Amino acid sequence: MAKTRIPVIVVAGFLGSGKTTLLNHLLRNTRGARIGVIVNDFGSVNIDAMMVAGQVDSMMSLSNGCLCCAVDVSDMDAMLDKLAHRSSDLDVIVVEASGLAEPRNMIRLVVGSENEFVTYGGLVLVVDAVEFDATCERHPELEQHVALADLVLLNKVDRIDSDTHDELLSRLCRLNSRAAVVSTEHARIDPALLFDIPERPGPQPGEQLTLDQLLYEHDEDDHTHLHDGYDAITFETTDALHPRALVDFLENQPPGVFRIKGYVRVAAGLRTSTYLVHTVGDHIRFDPAGRADAASDGTRLVVIGADLDTDDVRDRLGRCVATEPVSGDAMYAIHRFTPR
Ligand SMILES: Nc1nc2c(ncn2[C@@H]2O[C@H](COP(=O)(O)OP(=O)(O)OP(=O)(O)O)[C@@H](O)[C@H]2O)c(=O)[nH]1
C-alpha cells in the first residue's frame, strides 16, 4: 500500500501565548509517536535533552529570520524534504511559527509544498486567555487568525476567573464556530487530539519504561487527565454510505469537530469502494484503501473534537447510509478530494 502521508501541523499564536510550551509538552508526551519539528530557533525548546531521550526524531531550524517572512515555498520544501521522504518513519511534523508569523502564509507554504510524502495537518492556534482582549485591540488581525484555526487552544486559563473564561469561549466560538476550542493550562493537551498515536507494543513485564512513558505518567499524576477536554466518537456500520451525503457531512461538520479519520465504504452505481478518509478542519482527503486492508469491509470513522454532541454526530452519520440505489456519478463528490 502507498505510504501514508505525514501530517504537517502548523502551530501559531501571538507572542508569549504558549507555543513553545505546547511544543515542549507534545515532545514530552509523544506516546510513541515519532515527531519531526521545524522551528525558527531552538533557543527555548529543550532540544538537547529531547534528543538524548529520543523524543525528537528529526528537526530543522531556521536560525535567522522569521519562518513565515524569510521562507518561500522552495525553502519550506527543502526543510520538509529532509524530514519527509520515502524511508522517513515520522508520524507527524510540527511547524512552530514565530509569534509574529501570519498563519495564512505558513499554511500556504505547507499546502503549496510539492513534497509527495506530506499532507497539511491543520492550524493549531494558541491563544493567551489573559492577553486576548488587549492583543485584539492592538492587533485586530488576531481575530482573523482565530477564524482560520482548526483547533484553538485557549491557554493560561489558570490565570482567569470563570466568568472571563465563559466570555472568552463564547467570543472564540463567534469568531470561529467550526473549530474545536480546548482550554488548557501550560498547553497541556492530549496529543491524540493532534496526531495519531501509533499502536506500538508497550513494555513487557520486567522491561524498563522509556523516558517518554515515565514523563507521560508523571504528567498524568500531577494534573488533570489530558483527555478531559475532548471527545472521540466512533461510528461503525457495514452498510455502504452515500458519497454525496458523506461529503456533505464532512463539509458541514458539527461544531467542535477537529479531526475525522477512518475507513468509509461508499456505494455508487454498481460499485462499492472503500477509502481511508482524513479531515482536519476544512481539509478533507480520501485515499483509496488497499485491497488487502483488513478494515475495508465496512465503515469505521472516529470523530474527534471538543464538547461534541454524540447523538447528533451519530444521527448525522447514520443518515449518510445509502438507503436507495445511488447513481454512479455520485462518486465524483469524493474524487474532488482524492490525491492527484
Ligand atoms: N500561568 C501560565 N503561564 C503559562 C502558561 N502557558 C505558558 N505560560 C508561560 O508563558 C510564557 C510564554 O510561553 P511560551 O511557550 O514561551 O510562549 P510562545 O508563544 O512560545 O512565545 P514566543 O516564542 O515569544 O512567541 C512562559 O513563561 C510560559 O511558562 C499557562 O497556561 N499558564
PDBQT file of the ligand as one rigid body, heavy atoms in Angstrom, charges set to zero:
ROOT
HETATM    1  N1  LIG A 401       0.414  30.825  34.136  1.00  0.00    +0.000 N 
HETATM    2  C1  LIG A 401       0.624  30.256  32.967  1.00  0.00    +0.000 A 
HETATM    3  N2  LIG A 401       1.766  30.524  32.289  1.00  0.00    +0.000 NA
HETATM    4  C2  LIG A 401       1.961  29.935  31.102  1.00  0.00    +0.000 A 
HETATM    5  C3  LIG A 401       1.007  29.047  30.546  1.00  0.00    +0.000 A 
HETATM    6  N3  LIG A 401       1.466  28.618  29.353  1.00  0.00    +0.000 NA
HETATM    7  C4  LIG A 401       2.655  29.212  29.147  1.00  0.00    +0.000 A 
HETATM    8  N4  LIG A 401       2.964  30.005  30.200  1.00  0.00    +0.000 N 
HETATM    9  C5  LIG A 401       4.148  30.845  30.351  1.00  0.00    +0.000 C 
HETATM   10  O1  LIG A 401       4.040  31.920  29.393  1.00  0.00    +0.000 OA
HETATM   11  C6  LIG A 401       5.328  32.287  28.922  1.00  0.00    +0.000 C 
HETATM   12  C7  LIG A 401       5.363  32.271  27.395  1.00  0.00    +0.000 C 
HETATM   13  O2  LIG A 401       5.207  30.937  26.947  1.00  0.00    +0.000 OA
HETATM   14  P1  LIG A 401       5.918  30.404  25.622  1.00  0.00    +0.000 P 
HETATM   15  O3  LIG A 401       5.535  28.975  25.463  1.00  0.00    +0.000 OA
HETATM   16  O4  LIG A 401       7.348  30.742  25.614  1.00  0.00    +0.000 OA
HETATM   17  O5  LIG A 401       5.175  31.309  24.544  1.00  0.00    +0.000 OA
HETATM   18  P2  LIG A 401       5.464  31.409  22.984  1.00  0.00    +0.000 P 
HETATM   19  O6  LIG A 401       4.143  31.536  22.322  1.00  0.00    +0.000 OA
HETATM   20  O7  LIG A 401       6.343  30.303  22.521  1.00  0.00    +0.000 OA
HETATM   21  O8  LIG A 401       6.242  32.773  22.920  1.00  0.00    +0.000 OA
HETATM   22  P3  LIG A 401       7.031  33.460  21.661  1.00  0.00    +0.000 P 
HETATM   23  O9  LIG A 401       8.026  32.443  21.192  1.00  0.00    +0.000 OA
HETATM   24  O10 LIG A 401       7.631  34.654  22.285  1.00  0.00    +0.000 OA
HETATM   25  O11 LIG A 401       6.019  33.826  20.666  1.00  0.00    +0.000 OA
HETATM   26  C8  LIG A 401       6.316  31.311  29.551  1.00  0.00    +0.000 C 
HETATM   27  O12 LIG A 401       6.865  31.936  30.674  1.00  0.00    +0.000 OA
HETATM   28  C9  LIG A 401       5.447  30.138  29.990  1.00  0.00    +0.000 C 
HETATM   29  O13 LIG A 401       5.963  29.440  31.090  1.00  0.00    +0.000 OA
HETATM   30  C10 LIG A 401      -0.199  28.781  31.301  1.00  0.00    +0.000 A 
HETATM   31  O14 LIG A 401      -1.112  28.051  30.882  1.00  0.00    +0.000 OA
HETATM   32  N5  LIG A 401      -0.310  29.418  32.486  1.00  0.00    +0.000 N 
ENDROOT
TORSDOF 0
